[in-house]
């Protein structure tokens, strides 16, 4: 039902293909995240039509992504984020379902900028092979004993600014699962504005200011880790307020 409502709005957007989007890959960028309810999203999505084009893949304007996140036994990547470490990593395999492409991706956060590097893989494996380990070690300049810790999936809309070098991703139906445990955020939208440098004059930034929706900092990986592993395994005091806010949006969305 939700996808049908969104698709009905997206039909009126100008489209853009993957090839056309090459100019705005933004593998080195600044990310600004926002969170709001599905109801709010459906209300203001049409207002973005004049400023943005929507990515279309194989005729679909809503994509489905699957990710397998990796960490070590000490949850080093999660803890680095929780500590607010200036230089930190997230490592994952990601499948872009509509295009049937898989990558091993490393996102490095360096003093507020996100640098993403990746290599193509044939499939998402159960464990790392030599090529994967060498790639991770070369990017991080350190060896981590990594293994899978979480599956994450979601639907995504990708909007591309018609003038600025800017992409906007809007993720919904977020799920987190591992070893029989499953968590779904069905009323929550996570938006991520990707820019070469922060430009608060962009249409989406302006819209968020008008709606009094402020930026927030908490990754999907951290949300899922807390949901799946909880206080028995992870310390997340710094994230509690943000997580409660997200759950409030999800549980009370109308």
Backbone bond lengths (Angstrom), bond angles and torsions (degrees), N, CA, C in turn:
res aa  C-N    CA-C-N  psi(-1)  N-CA   C-N-CA  omega(-1)  CA-C   N-CA-C  phi
1 X - - - 1.467 - - 1.528 110.75 -
2 X 1.340 116.93 -48.27 1.458 120.47 -179.74 1.521 111.18 -62.31
3 X 1.324 116.77 -44.66 1.458 120.00 179.91 1.521 110.87 -60.82
4 X 1.325 116.79 -37.38 1.469 120.26 178.28 1.526 110.96 -64.72
5 X 1.328 116.97 -41.72 1.466 120.86 178.66 1.531 110.62 -62.69
6 X 1.322 115.81 -44.20 1.464 120.16 -179.05 1.527 110.41 -67.12
7 X 1.323 116.11 -45.38 1.470 119.83 -179.95 1.517 112.07 -59.03
8 X 1.320 115.97 -36.48 1.464 119.58 179.65 1.531 110.64 -61.99
9 X 1.324 117.01 -38.17 1.465 121.18 177.72 1.528 110.58 -72.90
10 X 1.342 116.17 -42.36 1.464 120.78 -176.02 1.525 113.04 -66.78
11 X 1.319 117.68 -21.57 1.476 120.73 179.53 1.524 111.83 -58.30
12 X 1.328 116.49 -28.04 1.462 120.62 -176.84 1.533 112.86 -87.66
13 X 1.340 117.14 -5.30 1.466 121.10 177.81 1.529 110.00 -80.72
14 X 1.328 116.83 148.08 1.460 120.47 167.83 1.526 107.94 -68.02
15 X 1.341 116.61 144.89 1.451 120.78 -178.01 1.524 112.59 -98.03
16 X 1.327 115.41 164.26 1.458 122.63 174.57 1.526 107.88 -145.17
17 X 1.333 117.38 142.90 1.462 121.02 -179.14 1.517 110.40 -94.67
18 X 1.328 115.80 169.24 1.467 120.70 177.39 1.524 111.35 -59.69
19 X 1.336 116.25 -42.75 1.463 119.83 179.87 1.525 111.45 -62.24
20 X 1.316 115.92 -41.48 1.462 119.99 179.75 1.523 111.70 -67.65
21 X 1.321 116.37 -22.82 1.464 120.90 -175.84 1.533 112.37 -86.02
22 X 1.328 117.87 -1.57 1.461 121.75 -178.42 1.524 112.82 -55.07
23 X 1.330 116.12 -32.39 1.461 120.25 -177.83 1.528 113.21 -68.55
24 X 1.321 116.45 -17.30 1.467 119.62 -177.90 1.531 111.20 -122.77
25 X 1.330 116.79 40.31 1.465 119.91 176.08 1.519 111.39 -63.92
26 X 1.345 116.16 -37.37 1.465 122.48 175.57 1.525 111.99 49.43
27 X 1.321 116.35 57.90 1.460 121.27 178.04 1.531 111.44 -74.13
28 X 1.316 116.27 -17.20 1.463 121.93 173.62 1.523 106.25 -126.06
29 X 1.321 117.50 113.69 1.458 118.92 -165.15 1.529 111.22 -158.90
30 X 1.332 113.81 178.12 1.452 122.58 169.64 1.524 108.07 -112.83
31 X 1.326 116.44 128.57 1.463 121.94 180.00 1.521 110.36 -106.47
32 X 1.332 116.26 136.41 1.461 121.36 173.95 1.522 107.28 -127.67
33 X 1.335 115.98 124.14 1.464 120.64 -175.47 1.522 111.80 -106.18
34 X 1.330 113.71 150.41 1.454 121.87 176.43 1.533 108.27 -139.16
35 X 1.315 116.44 154.87 1.461 120.94 177.07 1.525 109.46 -134.58
36 X 1.342 115.54 137.63 1.457 120.03 179.66 1.523 108.29 -159.34
37 X 1.308 115.71 174.00 1.461 120.62 -175.16 1.526 111.98 -83.49
38 X 1.309 115.69 162.15 1.459 121.99 175.31 1.526 110.54 -59.36
39 X 1.329 116.40 -40.90 1.475 120.22 -179.29 1.526 110.84 -61.37
40 X 1.321 116.92 -43.18 1.471 120.10 177.69 1.527 110.69 -63.41
41 X 1.320 115.54 -41.64 1.458 121.26 -178.95 1.527 111.68 -60.35
42 X 1.324 116.83 -47.17 1.460 120.92 -179.66 1.531 111.04 -63.64
43 X 1.322 115.70 -28.67 1.468 120.30 -179.74 1.525 111.35 -71.68
44 X 1.356 117.42 -43.80 1.469 117.55 -172.55 1.528 114.97 -103.50
45 X 1.344 119.00 -4.68 1.457 120.06 178.41 1.536 112.52 -55.78
46 X 1.328 119.96 -44.56 1.479 118.99 179.91 1.528 113.51 -58.47
47 X 1.332 117.40 -26.32 1.463 120.68 -178.37 1.529 112.47 -69.50
48 X 1.338 117.06 -13.68 1.466 121.58 -179.14 1.531 112.69 -90.88
49 X 1.316 116.40 -5.37 1.460 121.94 -172.05 1.533 113.50 -60.39
50 X 1.316 117.11 -39.44 1.469 119.96 -176.18 1.522 112.50 -71.98
51 X 1.328 116.32 -28.17 1.464 120.43 -172.45 1.530 113.92 -98.05
52 X 1.342 117.44 -19.31 1.462 120.28 -171.56 1.525 112.58 -129.88
53 X 1.328 114.81 149.61 1.462 122.71 168.48 1.521 108.29 -104.41
54 X 1.328 116.88 155.27 1.459 120.76 -177.68 1.536 109.85 -108.52
55 X 1.322 115.99 136.06 1.458 121.03 178.04 1.526 109.86 -69.04
56 X 1.332 115.54 132.48 1.463 121.42 178.15 1.525 109.07 -123.42
57 X 1.343 116.53 126.19 1.466 122.60 -179.91 1.524 108.54 -126.12
58 X 1.315 115.96 121.56 1.477 120.68 -179.97 1.522 111.07 51.41
59 X 1.326 116.32 39.70 1.457 121.07 177.40 1.517 114.83 81.63
60 X 1.337 117.15 -3.46 1.466 120.61 -177.68 1.523 110.89 -102.73
61 X 1.316 116.27 136.12 1.459 121.52 178.48 1.527 111.70 -105.25
62 X 1.304 115.66 -3.83 1.459 121.84 171.15 1.519 106.76 -120.54
63 X 1.329 116.68 121.92 1.462 121.29 -177.32 1.521 110.81 -102.11
64 X 1.336 114.94 162.51 1.464 121.18 177.93 1.523 108.16 -121.47
65 X 1.324 115.42 128.89 1.462 121.47 -178.00 1.525 109.79 -119.28
66 X 1.313 115.66 144.04 1.460 121.97 172.94 1.527 108.47 -126.92
67 X 1.317 117.12 133.39 1.458 121.29 -178.78 1.520 110.31 -130.61
68 X 1.323 115.59 141.37 1.459 122.45 172.74 1.526 106.68 -117.32
69 X 1.335 115.90 111.22 1.461 120.69 -177.37 1.523 111.32 -88.98
70 X 1.333 114.62 148.25 1.454 122.32 -178.43 1.524 109.88 -119.57
71 X 1.320 115.06 146.21 1.460 121.46 171.85 1.521 106.91 -156.66
72 X 1.320 117.22 176.35 1.461 119.02 178.06 1.529 109.68 -98.70
73 X 1.334 116.88 -177.41 1.468 121.03 -177.22 1.522 112.61 -62.97
74 X 1.327 116.71 -22.97 1.463 121.16 -178.74 1.533 112.65 -95.16
75 X 1.314 117.38 2.00 1.469 122.72 -176.61 1.536 110.18 52.76
76 X 1.316 114.77 49.90 1.457 121.06 -176.74 1.528 112.43 -59.34
77 X 1.337 117.36 -43.77 1.466 120.02 -177.86 1.519 111.14 -65.00
78 X 1.332 116.65 -41.23 1.467 120.18 177.33 1.529 110.10 -63.19
79 X 1.330 116.50 -46.84 1.465 120.55 -177.11 1.527 111.68 -64.46
80 X 1.335 116.66 -36.52 1.465 119.68 177.29 1.518 110.79 -61.38
81 X 1.334 116.04 -39.87 1.467 120.24 177.92 1.527 110.14 -66.80
82 X 1.330 116.17 -44.20 1.464 121.05 -178.46 1.528 110.98 -62.71
83 X 1.323 117.23 -35.62 1.470 121.35 179.05 1.528 111.82 -76.02
84 X 1.341 116.55 -12.90 1.448 119.78 -176.21 1.516 112.85 74.70
85 X 1.319 115.42 28.90 1.465 120.38 -179.31 1.527 110.19 -58.73
86 X 1.315 116.81 133.56 1.466 121.55 -174.77 1.522 112.20 -63.43
87 X 1.329 117.14 -41.31 1.462 122.15 178.73 1.524 108.35 -111.25
88 X 1.332 116.72 115.53 1.466 119.46 -177.46 1.526 109.76 -149.25
89 X 1.354 115.55 166.77 1.455 121.29 -173.82 1.528 111.94 -128.55
90 X 1.313 114.74 154.99 1.468 123.39 161.65 1.520 106.34 -129.70
91 X 1.319 116.05 136.09 1.467 120.96 -178.51 1.526 108.02 -124.91
92 X 1.331 115.94 131.83 1.457 119.45 -177.08 1.525 110.15 -155.24
93 X 1.310 114.83 156.57 1.455 121.76 162.59 1.524 106.06 -97.11
94 X 1.319 116.31 138.93 1.464 119.12 179.17 1.518 110.00 -134.16
95 X 1.334 114.27 134.10 1.467 121.04 175.68 1.521 109.10 -108.88
96 X 1.342 115.33 125.05 1.455 122.35 173.75 1.527 105.64 -94.57
97 X 1.321 115.41 97.06 1.470 121.55 -163.12 1.520 112.49 -60.96
98 X 1.338 118.20 -47.73 1.470 120.33 -175.94 1.523 112.41 -61.00
99 X 1.315 117.20 -38.73 1.464 120.45 179.67 1.518 112.18 -91.41
100 X 1.347 116.68 -5.27 1.465 122.80 178.13 1.528 111.66 53.91
101 X 1.330 115.37 48.66 1.459 122.54 178.65 1.525 108.30 -122.39
102 X 1.336 115.41 137.74 1.454 121.13 178.20 1.525 110.60 -122.38
103 X 1.324 116.32 142.70 1.462 121.75 177.03 1.525 110.09 -133.62
104 X 1.316 115.32 152.49 1.458 121.90 160.53 1.519 105.55 -94.50
105 X 1.324 116.69 118.55 1.458 121.43 -172.63 1.531 111.20 -119.17
106 X 1.307 115.00 139.53 1.466 121.46 174.60 1.521 108.15 -122.84
107 X 1.317 115.49 122.03 1.458 120.64 176.04 1.524 108.05 -105.79
108 X 1.313 115.54 119.08 1.453 121.31 179.02 1.521 109.06 -108.43
109 X 1.313 115.51 126.27 1.459 120.97 175.56 1.520 108.12 -98.94
110 X 1.330 116.05 119.64 1.452 121.21 -178.20 1.530 108.80 -127.87
111 X 1.326 115.48 105.42 1.464 121.14 177.46 1.525 112.31 49.91
112 X 1.323 115.52 47.07 1.458 121.07 175.15 1.511 116.09 90.58
113 X 1.336 117.16 -11.19 1.461 120.68 177.96 1.526 109.83 -101.18
114 X 1.336 115.60 146.65 1.461 121.64 177.37 1.516 109.41 -105.46
115 X 1.326 116.24 125.48 1.462 122.05 176.75 1.523 107.38 -118.01
116 X 1.331 116.66 114.94 1.467 120.74 -178.08 1.521 110.50 -106.22
117 X 1.329 115.20 130.36 1.461 121.49 174.62 1.521 108.49 -128.06
118 X 1.331 115.71 149.16 1.464 118.14 -175.54 1.514 111.35 -156.73
119 X 1.327 114.39 158.89 1.464 121.94 171.92 1.522 108.05 -129.75
120 X 1.308 115.41 146.75 1.453 120.15 -179.40 1.526 110.43 -76.81
121 X 1.323 117.10 142.14 1.465 122.25 177.00 1.524 108.79 -129.68
122 X 1.322 115.67 157.13 1.471 120.15 -178.63 1.520 112.06 -73.13
123 X 1.334 115.74 -33.75 1.465 120.62 -179.84 1.518 108.30 -158.66
124 X 1.319 115.77 168.06 1.464 120.12 174.57 1.523 107.78 -82.60
125 X 1.326 118.34 117.07 1.469 120.32 -173.70 1.527 112.91 -87.81
126 X 1.311 115.61 166.21 1.465 121.22 175.79 1.524 111.18 -76.68
127 X 1.327 116.74 -28.67 1.451 120.92 178.95 1.521 109.95 -148.36
128 X 1.314 115.82 161.32 1.457 121.12 -177.18 1.523 111.47 -73.24
129 X 1.341 115.64 141.60 1.453 119.03 172.90 1.532 108.83 -104.61
130 X 1.325 116.61 -177.14 1.459 121.42 -175.04 1.524 112.39 -59.61
131 X 1.340 116.78 -42.08 1.462 120.82 -179.75 1.528 111.15 -62.02
132 X 1.328 116.53 -43.59 1.457 121.19 179.30 1.529 110.82 -61.52
133 X 1.327 115.97 -47.12 1.473 121.30 -177.34 1.522 110.53 -63.10
134 X 1.323 116.61 -43.27 1.470 120.10 -179.94 1.526 111.27 -63.71
135 X 1.328 116.70 -39.18 1.461 120.22 178.27 1.529 110.63 -64.54
136 X 1.310 117.36 -47.75 1.466 121.38 -179.74 1.526 110.68 -61.55
137 X 1.330 116.63 -45.28 1.467 120.52 -179.50 1.532 111.39 -62.97
138 X 1.338 116.37 -37.06 1.464 119.84 -178.31 1.519 111.69 -69.31
139 X 1.335 116.83 -34.56 1.470 120.49 -179.37 1.524 111.14 -78.00
140 X 1.329 116.43 -42.31 1.468 120.69 -175.71 1.524 113.13 -86.46
141 X 1.347 116.42 -14.41 1.476 121.71 -175.73 1.526 111.48 56.46
142 X 1.317 114.86 29.15 1.462 121.16 179.99 1.520 107.78 -157.92
143 X 1.328 116.38 152.44 1.465 118.76 178.59 1.522 110.16 -100.39
144 X 1.323 115.57 126.04 1.457 122.44 174.52 1.530 108.71 -115.25
145 X 1.300 117.32 138.56 1.466 121.32 177.42 1.528 107.75 -87.28
146 X 1.332 115.51 82.69 1.463 121.20 -171.04 1.521 112.90 -91.60
147 X 1.333 113.64 151.72 1.468 121.06 174.93 1.528 108.00 -152.61
148 X 1.322 118.47 160.87 1.471 120.59 -179.80 1.519 111.67 -64.11
149 X 1.353 115.52 140.06 1.466 120.28 179.21 1.524 112.71 -130.47
150 X 1.337 118.38 -12.95 1.463 118.88 -174.90 1.521 111.93 -167.19
151 X 1.336 115.68 135.90 1.459 122.03 167.17 1.529 108.50 -96.25
152 X 1.324 115.20 138.96 1.453 121.64 176.88 1.526 108.13 -135.28
153 X 1.322 116.68 138.04 1.461 119.67 175.06 1.525 109.22 -140.17
154 X 1.322 115.47 157.84 1.462 120.30 -179.46 1.519 109.43 -168.86
155 X 1.319 114.92 161.91 1.464 122.14 168.94 1.522 108.30 -92.28
156 X 1.323 115.91 145.96 1.467 120.05 -178.52 1.519 111.95 -136.78
157 X 1.321 114.30 137.77 1.460 122.66 167.75 1.520 106.27 -109.49
158 X 1.327 117.12 131.86 1.461 121.15 177.32 1.519 109.03 -114.81
159 X 1.308 115.58 120.18 1.464 121.68 177.68 1.528 109.11 -109.32
160 X 1.322 115.89 141.72 1.465 122.08 -178.64 1.525 108.40 -121.62
161 X 1.311 115.84 125.70 1.459 120.57 -179.50 1.529 110.14 -62.68
162 X 1.324 116.60 137.11 1.467 121.19 -176.91 1.531 112.73 -73.25
163 X 1.329 117.08 -20.79 1.463 120.54 -176.37 1.523 111.70 -119.79
164 X 1.319 117.03 -50.09 1.460 121.68 -176.50 1.528 111.21 -81.87
165 X 1.317 115.61 156.63 1.465 120.76 173.93 1.522 107.24 -82.56
166 X 1.317 115.00 86.65 1.464 121.28 -169.17 1.527 110.32 -155.05
167 X 1.317 115.33 137.20 1.462 121.63 173.44 1.520 109.32 -122.45
168 X 1.312 114.86 149.31 1.456 121.29 177.80 1.524 107.95 -130.46
169 X 1.336 116.91 120.61 1.455 120.22 175.69 1.518 109.06 -106.74
170 X 1.326 115.81 141.46 1.460 123.04 -178.39 1.526 107.44 -128.31
171 X 1.317 116.59 110.94 1.464 122.27 -173.51 1.522 110.33 -107.86
172 X 1.333 116.01 138.30 1.468 120.93 177.94 1.520 109.74 -146.48
173 X 1.344 115.36 172.21 1.474 121.14 -172.33 1.523 110.98 54.80
174 X 1.331 116.16 47.68 1.456 121.24 -179.16 1.528 110.54 -72.06
175 X 1.312 116.26 127.39 1.462 121.08 176.47 1.525 109.40 -125.19
176 X 1.336 114.66 147.04 1.457 122.68 176.56 1.518 107.39 -132.97
177 X 1.315 117.48 130.22 1.460 118.89 -178.42 1.525 110.98 -149.02
178 X 1.325 113.05 150.98 1.457 120.45 175.79 1.523 109.18 -166.95
179 X 1.312 116.12 127.31 1.459 123.94 175.01 1.526 112.34 48.68
180 X 1.311 115.33 51.47 1.463 120.86 174.22 1.507 115.20 87.99
181 X 1.331 118.44 -10.75 1.462 120.73 177.60 1.521 109.30 -95.28
182 X 1.337 115.21 140.45 1.468 120.68 -171.10 1.517 109.67 -142.25
183 X 1.340 116.66 132.11 1.461 121.57 177.54 1.530 108.54 -132.45
184 X 1.336 115.49 134.42 1.458 121.82 -178.17 1.521 110.04 -125.71
185 X 1.336 115.93 131.78 1.462 122.43 171.52 1.525 106.32 -109.68
186 X 1.324 116.52 95.11 1.462 119.89 -171.52 1.524 113.80 -93.42
187 X 1.316 118.36 -12.30 1.465 120.90 -178.76 1.525 112.58 -114.78
188 X 1.330 115.76 14.10 1.455 120.88 -174.64 1.528 110.46 -112.38
189 X 1.328 116.10 136.71 1.461 122.16 172.64 1.525 108.11 -113.60
190 X 1.320 116.78 128.95 1.457 121.98 172.74 1.526 107.44 -108.05
191 X 1.318 116.42 116.53 1.464 121.96 179.11 1.516 108.84 -104.77
192 X 1.323 115.89 141.20 1.461 120.56 178.05 1.525 108.32 -134.27
193 X 1.325 114.81 116.50 1.455 121.74 179.21 1.528 107.99 -94.32
194 X 1.336 116.39 121.49 1.461 122.04 -175.30 1.525 108.29 -111.63
195 X 1.332 116.07 119.33 1.457 122.10 -175.40 1.526 110.47 -136.79
196 X 1.332 116.94 156.76 1.465 120.50 174.71 1.522 110.64 -64.10
197 X 1.312 116.57 -39.17 1.459 123.48 172.45 1.522 106.62 -150.37
198 X 1.310 116.49 156.41 1.460 119.62 -174.29 1.533 110.95 -61.78
199 X 1.320 114.95 124.66 1.468 121.68 177.73 1.523 107.78 -127.85
200 X 1.316 116.08 99.63 1.467 121.02 -176.18 1.526 112.64 -78.11
201 X 1.333 116.34 -0.01 1.468 119.19 176.61 1.533 111.52 -90.23
202 X 1.321 117.40 -4.34 1.469 119.21 -179.29 1.528 109.76 -64.56
203 X 1.331 115.16 157.40 1.467 120.30 -174.45 1.520 112.37 -59.33
204 X 1.328 116.60 -40.77 1.464 118.25 -177.29 1.520 111.46 -72.37
205 X 1.314 117.20 -41.44 1.464 119.90 176.26 1.524 110.06 -57.71
206 X 1.322 115.97 -44.50 1.462 121.04 179.98 1.524 111.08 -61.88
207 X 1.340 115.76 -41.87 1.464 120.42 179.43 1.522 111.24 -63.44
208 X 1.333 116.90 -43.94 1.467 120.46 179.85 1.530 110.81 -61.83
209 X 1.328 116.41 -37.82 1.463 119.84 178.12 1.523 110.37 -65.27
210 X 1.325 116.29 -41.92 1.469 120.37 179.03 1.528 111.52 -62.66
211 X 1.336 116.64 -37.07 1.465 122.09 -178.19 1.532 112.29 -85.85
212 X 1.325 116.39 0.29 1.473 123.44 -178.04 1.531 109.82 55.50
213 X 1.322 115.39 46.33 1.467 122.01 174.43 1.526 106.53 -109.64
214 X 1.308 116.26 112.80 1.464 120.97 -173.31 1.531 111.19 -92.17
215 X 1.322 116.32 151.88 1.474 119.94 176.14 1.526 110.67 -60.33
216 X 1.329 115.83 152.43 1.464 120.18 175.91 1.525 108.25 -141.27
217 X 1.319 115.60 159.09 1.463 120.42 -177.95 1.519 109.80 -123.06
218 X 1.310 116.57 103.22 1.462 121.98 173.05 1.522 107.58 -167.38
219 X 1.327 116.98 120.26 1.461 121.00 -174.22 1.519 111.55 -80.22
220 X 1.329 115.54 158.54 1.466 120.16 175.23 1.526 110.21 -60.84
221 X 1.328 116.21 -35.18 1.462 119.02 179.06 1.531 111.00 -62.35
222 X 1.313 117.37 -42.38 1.460 120.41 179.76 1.531 111.39 -68.53
223 X 1.338 116.64 -40.57 1.471 120.03 177.44 1.526 109.65 -58.29
224 X 1.331 116.21 -50.12 1.464 120.46 -178.40 1.513 112.73 -64.00
225 X 1.320 117.28 -39.22 1.469 120.84 179.99 1.517 111.15 -61.57
226 X 1.342 115.41 -43.98 1.461 119.57 179.32 1.526 110.52 -64.98
227 X 1.328 116.80 -43.51 1.460 120.72 -178.85 1.533 111.70 -63.37
228 X 1.329 116.47 -41.03 1.461 120.69 -173.74 1.525 113.55 -84.09
229 X 1.317 116.53 -34.91 1.460 119.48 -173.00 1.530 113.66 -108.50
230 X 1.324 116.80 -30.19 1.447 121.50 171.36 1.518 115.80 61.90
231 X 1.351 115.19 -171.51 1.468 120.72 -174.76 1.531 113.70 -66.12
232 X 1.314 117.60 -17.30 1.462 119.64 178.46 1.516 112.50 -67.02
233 X 1.329 116.28 -23.75 1.465 120.97 -177.24 1.529 111.65 -119.08
234 X 1.334 116.35 -38.88 1.458 120.97 -171.46 1.522 112.45 -117.39
235 X 1.312 115.09 143.55 1.455 122.01 169.65 1.522 107.21 -94.89
236 X 1.338 117.24 127.67 1.463 118.77 -177.12 1.520 112.08 -143.17
237 X 1.334 116.21 38.36 1.467 120.42 -178.51 1.522 112.87 -54.71
238 X 1.344 117.07 -41.70 1.459 121.19 -177.14 1.527 112.40 -67.51
239 X 1.328 116.77 -19.49 1.467 121.13 -176.89 1.526 113.56 -99.55
240 X 1.326 117.31 -8.53 1.471 120.04 -171.54 1.530 112.69 -58.04
241 X 1.335 116.44 -46.86 1.458 119.97 -177.39 1.522 111.16 -63.06
242 X 1.348 116.11 -42.25 1.464 119.95 179.93 1.525 110.84 -65.56
243 X 1.333 116.18 -42.58 1.466 119.74 -179.72 1.523 111.24 -64.58
244 X 1.315 117.08 -40.34 1.468 120.71 177.66 1.528 110.89 -62.09
245 X 1.344 115.76 -38.20 1.468 119.94 178.08 1.527 110.79 -63.53
246 X 1.330 116.73 -44.46 1.460 120.69 179.31 1.525 111.00 -63.36
247 X 1.316 116.47 -41.39 1.464 120.05 -180.00 1.530 110.97 -67.51
248 X 1.309 116.14 -35.55 1.465 119.84 177.02 1.525 110.49 -63.75
249 X 1.348 115.87 -43.86 1.463 119.52 176.81 1.522 109.95 -59.53
250 X 1.323 116.07 -46.28 1.468 121.06 -176.13 1.533 111.99 -67.23
251 X 1.329 116.65 -43.38 1.465 120.75 -173.58 1.514 113.34 -79.13
252 X 1.348 116.89 -26.35 1.468 119.82 -175.16 1.516 113.05 -111.36
253 X 1.334 116.68 8.82 1.459 118.76 178.90 1.514 109.39 -64.74
254 X 1.320 115.46 142.06 1.475 119.68 -179.15 1.527 109.91 -117.30
